[in-house]
Amino acid sequence: MRDLSAIVKAYDIRGVVGEQLDADVVRDFGAAFARLVGGPAVVIGHDMRDSSPGLAAAFAEGVTRQGIDVVSIGLASTDMLYFASGKLDLPGAMFTASHNPAQYNGIKLCRAGAAPIGQNTGLAQIREDVEKNTPDAEGVNPGTLEERNLLADYAAYLHELVDLKDNRPLKIVVDAGNGMGGYTVPKVFEGLPFEIVPMYFELDGSFPNHEANPLDPKNIVDLQAKVKEVGADAGVAFDGDADRCFVVDERGEPVSPSAITALVAVRELQKDPGGTIIHNLITSHAVPEIVAEHGGKPVRTRVGHSFIKEEMAKTGAIFGGEHSAHYYFRDFWRADTGMLAALHVLAALGEQDGPLSALTHDYERYAASGEINSTVSDQAGRLNAIKDEFGGREGVTLDELDGLTVGLPDGSWFNLRASNTEPLLRLNVEAATPEAVAALRDEVLAIVRA
C-alpha cells in the first residue's frame, strides 16, 4: 500500500514533482476526489509552474473516469478558483504550491461554494482511497471536459464588491513575484484610477527574481525601493498563487497584516453594522480593540484557514483576517482573497487625501516581533519549560487554544506554537514598544533554544 503521509498536509496536498508528485498519483487523487464529492462536475485551475498544466490534466482524467464532468479554467490564482467554485457552485481543485520553490507543486481542494477540504473534512478520506488503490467503477461513461476563461467574470465580481471608480488617482507599484498576480492584476485593475508600475509580472514558476513569499522581509526589498524611487502612493506584493497580498506605504514601510485586517474590518462594519469579525490568535490585540470600538463583535480562532472558515460559517461573520495576510470575506464565499483585500486598502486610500502611512497609523498600536522559528527536537518539552517559567508569575495568563499564549500584566503577550509539518516552534511577541518586544523575545528564545 502507498504511504502518502509526506505529501498530504493538514489543508492540502504538496510535494516535490517527479519524486513525490507525478501524473499517476495525481490522476488517482482526481478519481478519489470525484468519488468523495460526486457530480455533476468539478472545476480545475492551475498556476504558472511548468508542471501545473500536465498535473491538472492528469487530475481531470481521474475525475472524468468516474463519469463526472470537468470545467477547466486554465491559468488562475487560487482565489480565482474559489470564485469559480462559488459562482458555478461546483467542487474545485487548484494546482499550486503557493510560495514554495520551483520543484514543488500541490493541490488545494474545496467543495461546492468554496467550502474548505482539510484532514477532518475529506482529505484523510481521499488519502486513504488513493493509498488503497481503490479501483474505478466498471461500465461508467466518462465525463466531458469543458474549457472556460473566467478572468473577466472574476474581475467584474470584485468590482461589484469594492467601488473605486470615483477615487482619486493613485500610483501603485505591484510586485507579482513572477506569480499569478501577473495574470490577474492587469484585468482586475483595468479601468480603475490607478497608474500601475509593474514588477516581475512575467509568469515564471522558477521565480528568477525572488521567492514569491512576501511574508519574508527579504522578498519585498525590491518593492520597497521601487515605491520610493517612483514616488508611489503604495506598493502591493502578491505571493505565488496570489491569494495573499502584502502592502507597503509611500515611505516603503511595511503595513502589518493586522493593520490591514483592522482597516478592512472597519470598512466591512460600515456596510454591516454590528457584524462579527474573525481574527486568529496571533493577530495584534489592536484588531479586537478596533473592531469593538466600531461596534463589531471580534471572535478569536486558531491559526489556519479551515478554523477561520468554520468559525465564519458558525457565526455568520462578515470578514476574517490572519497575521499571515490571508483575508476572508463572507461576500466571497468565506474564502480568502488577497486581491479583494488589496482593493479595499486602495479604496480607503483613494477616498481621502492623506498618505497611506497616516491612514494606517491608527491601526498600528503595538510593536511586534513577526514570526520567529526555532528548530527543536522536543517541541512539547520546550513548551512545558515555558509554561513552568511563566505560569507561576503573578498576573500572568496562560491560554492553550493553539500552542501556548502567555499574557503578561503589562499587556504584552507571546504565542509559541509547534509547526504541523516541521520540527519547529514558532514564536510571535507583541508589546507596547520595540524595546519591550526585544526583551520578551530574548527571554523566551533563551528557554526555547536552551
N, C-alpha and C positions, 0 to 999 in steps of 0.2 A: 504494500500500500504506500502511496506517495505521502510524504511529510511536507506540508505547505506552511508549517509554523513560522518559517523565516520570512515569508512574504505576505501572509495575511495578518495585517496590523489591526489595531483597535477600530479604526474607522475606514480603512481602505486596503487595497492590495498594492504592494510596491516591492520592486526588486531590480536586480541587475539584468539587463536584457541579454539574452543568449545563455546566461548561466542559470538564472532563477525564473526568468520570464521569457517564454517563447510562444510561437504561434500555436503549438499543440496544447499547452496548458491553458492559454488564453481562450482557445476555442472551447475547451471544457468548462472554463469559467462562464463563458457565454451560455452554454447549454444549461448549466446549473442555475444561473441567474434567471433564465427564461422559465425553468421549471418552478422556481420559487415565486415569481411574480405573475406568471400566467399571461394570457393575451389581453388585448388583441395585438399590441405592438410594443416595441422598445425603441427609444431614441438614443442615438450614439453620437458623441462628438469626440474630437481629439485635438491635442495641441500640436506645436510645430516641431517636435522632436522627430528625428529621422525614422525612428522605429514606430511612431504612433499610427500612421495610416495602415501599415501592414497588420499591426496588432488589433486595431479597431476592426479591420476587415475579417480577421480570424474570429473575433468575438461575435461579429454579426453572423458569420457562418454557423457558429454554435447555436445562436438564437434561432435562426431560420430553420435549422434542422429539427427544432421542436414544434414546427408548424406555426411559429409566431413571426409576424412581420417586423421589419426594421425600418425606421426613419433615420437616415444618416444626415446629420447637419454639417459634416466635414469639419473644417477648422473652426475652433470655438474656444473661448475662455470657459473656465469652469462655471462661472455664474451665468454664462450664456446657455450652457447645458441645463442648468437649473431653470432658467427661463423657459426653455423648450419643454422640459418635463412638466412645469407648471401650466404653461399655456396650452399644451397639447393633452395634458392630463395623462401622461404616459410615464412608466418607469424609465430610468435613464442610466447610461454608463458613459463616463468621461475618462478618456485616456490621457493621463498626465502624471508626471512625478513632481509637479509644482516647482519648487525651487531646488530640488535635488540635482546633482551633477548629471552630465550628458548621458552617462552609461546607464542611468536608471529610467524606468518607466513604471506606470501603475494604473490602477482603475479605481475611480470613485463611483460608487453606486447609489442610486436613490430609487424609491418607489414613486408612483404617480404623484404629481403635485410637489415634487422635490423633497418628499419626506425622506429623512436620512436612513441609511442602512449601515449599521455597525455590528459589532460582535453579538450583541444581545437582540438585534432586530433583523437577523437574517444572514449576516456574514459568516457566522460559525456554521450555519446550516449549509451555505454554499461551499465552504471549505470541506466539510465532511462529505458532501456529494462528490466533489472533484477527487478527493483523496480515495474514495471507494470506487472510482471509475464507473459511476452509475451509467448504464447503457441508455442510448436513445430509445424512445418508444418505437415500436415497429409499425409500419403502414401509415406514417404521418405524412401528409402533403406538406412540403417545405413552404415556409413563409416567403414573402416577397421583400425586396429591398427598394426603398424609395429615397432619392436624394433631395434634400431641401436646404436652401440657404435662408437662415432666419436672422442674419445680422441686422438687416434694416428693421425688422419687426422688434428685435431686442432693443435697438436704439430708440425707436419710437415709443416703446413702453416706458423706458427710463425717462424720456422727455415728458411723458404724462405725469410721472411721479414728482419731478422737480422742474419748475418753470424758471428758465434762465433768460428768456427772450428779452426782457426789459432791463436786465442787469447792465451795469456799466462795463465797458470793455476791459478785459484783463489780459495781461501777458503771462502765459503759463508754460513753464518748462516741464515736459513729460519724459521720464526715463522708463522705457518699456523693457529694458534689460534683455533685448532680443527675444522677449517672450510674447505672449498673446495680446498684451496691451498694444503692441504694434499693429495688430489686426483690428482690434475693436475701437481704439481711441479715435482714429480718423472718422469713422462713421458716427460714433456717439457724439463727438464734439462738432460735427459738421453743422453749420448754420447757427452755432452759438457764438456769443460775443467774445470769443477768445482768439488771441494770437498765440498759436501753439509753436513752441520751439521744441522740435522732436529730438530725442536722444535714443539711439540704439533701437529704432523701430524695425530693423531688418529681422525677419523671423529666422532664428538660427539656434537650434537646440544644442549646439556646442558651447553657447554662451561665451563668445570670444572677448567680451569687454569686462564683464564681472559676473559673479554669481547672481542669479535672479532671486535674491533673498534680501530685500531692503531692511529686514529686521536687524541684520548685521551692519553696524555703522560704516564699515569699510566699503560697503556696496552703494552708499549714497554720496560718497565723496565727490564724484563727478557731477551729480545733480546739484549739490550744494554750491560747487564752484561755478557752474553754468548759470544758476539763478542770480548770483552776484554779478557775474560777467555781463549778462544781458539786461540787468535791472528788472527782472521779472517780479510780478506780484506774488508768485508762489511757485513751488515745484511739487510735482506728484510723481511717485515711483510705484510701479506695479511689480508683483512677483511673477514667476514664470507662467502660471496659468491665469494670472490677472484676477484672482478672486480676493486679493488683499491690496490695499493701497496705503502708501505712506506719504506724509506731507511735510514739506519744509516751508518756512515762511520767507519773506522778502529778504531777510538777512542771511538766508541759508541755514537757519537753525531748525532742527527737527521739532515738529509738533507731536507730542506724545499721543499714542493711540487712545489713552484715557481721556485726553483733552478732546480728541475728535469724537469719542463716544459721548461725552457730555454735551458738546456742541450740537451734534445730530439729535441727541435725545431732547434737547430744548426745542429744536425745530419740530420734531415729531409731536411733542406735547402741545405745541401751539395749534396743531391740526386736531389733536385728540386729547383735550384737557383731562387730567386725572389718570392718564394711561399708565400701564405697567412697563417699566424699563428693566431689562435683564443685564446684569454685569457679572463677569466672573470674579472670583475672589482675589485675583491679582491686579485688577484694575485699581487705579488710585481711589482712595477714600473720598476724593473730591467728587467722583461720579455719583454715588448715592446722595451726597450732600446737595449737589446741584439739582439732581432730579427731584428731591423732596422740596427744595426751595421753589421749584417751578410747578409744584402741585402734583408731581408724578409719584408713582409707587415703585421704589427701587427693590429689586429682588436679586439676591446673590446666589450664584451657582458655582459648581465645579468648573474646571477648565475643560474645554472640548466642545466641538460643535454639536455632538449628539445630546449633551446635557443642556446646552443653551436652547436648542430647538425643542427638546422635550418640555422644558420649562415654559417656553413661549406658547406652546400648544396648550399646556395645562392652565396658564394664567391669562391667555389672550393678549400677551404683551405686544406692544406696537413696535418695539425696537430692542436690539441687544448688541452689546459690544464686548470685545475681548482685548486684553493687553497686547495680543499678537497681531492686531489690526484686522481681525475678522469682524465684520459688521452685518447684522441680521435684521431683516425688515419684514414685518407682517405683510406688507403690501407686495413683497417679493417672495411669497410662499414660505415665509420664515427662513429663507435661505440666505447665505452670506454673499454679499456682492460689494467688492471694493469700488467698482465703478459708480454705483449709486451713492456710496459714502463720499466719494470724491466730488460728485455733482452737488451734494448738499453743502460741502465745505466751500466750494467755489460760488454757489448761490449766496451763501451767508456773507462771503467776502464782497461779492458784487452788489449786494443790497445796501451797503454802507460805504462811506468814503475813506475810512481809515485803513491802515495796513493790516495784514494778517496777524502780525505779532501782537498788535493791540487787541484785535478781535479775540484771540485765543488766550490772552493773558489771564482773564478771569477764570478760565477753565484749568489753568496750571497752578494749583495751590500749594503743592508739596514737591519736595525733591525725591527722586527715585534712583535706584541703582541700575535698573534694567536687569535682565535675566543673566545670572552668573552660574555656569556649570562647573561642578566638581566631580571628577571621576573617583568613585569609591566602590570597593568590593562589597561592603556591608552596609547597604542603604538603611535597613531597619535599625541596625546598631547605632549609626550616626544620628538618626532621627531621635532615638531614645536618649542619646547623650545630650542633645539639645533640649529635649523635654526635661531631663533631670536638672540641667543647668539653670533653665529659666523658670521652670514650673514652681519652684519654691519661693520665688521672689514676690514681695508684696505688690499687689495691684496688677500683676501680670495675668493675662487671659490666654488660655490655650484652646484652639479650635482645630478639629481634625476632619473637617468636611472634605478637604482634598490636601493630602500631605499634612503638614503641621503649620498652622498660622499662630504666631505669637504676638499678642498686643501688649505694649508697654504703657505704663501710667502717663507718660508724656504725650501719648497719641501716636508715637512711631510704632511700626509693626514690620514683621517679615513673614514670608511664607517659604517653606522648604518642602519640595515635592520630589518624589522619585520619578525618573523617566520610565515610561511604559516599555521602551524598546532598547535602552542602553544602560550601562552601569553608572548612571549619573544621578546626582542630586542637583536640583535647580533652585537657586535662591533668588528671591525678589525682596528688596528692602524699600520702605518709604518712611520718610521723616520730615521734619519741618525745614531743615537746611541740608545742603550738600555735606557739610561737616558732620552732622549727626548721622546722615546715611553712611558715610565712610566709616565712622567709628563703630556703628552697629554691624555693618557688613564685615569688618575685620574681626570683630569679636565672634561672630557666628562662623566665619570661614576657618578661624583658628581651631574651633572644635570639630567642624566637619572634616577638615583635612589633617587632623591630628594623626 
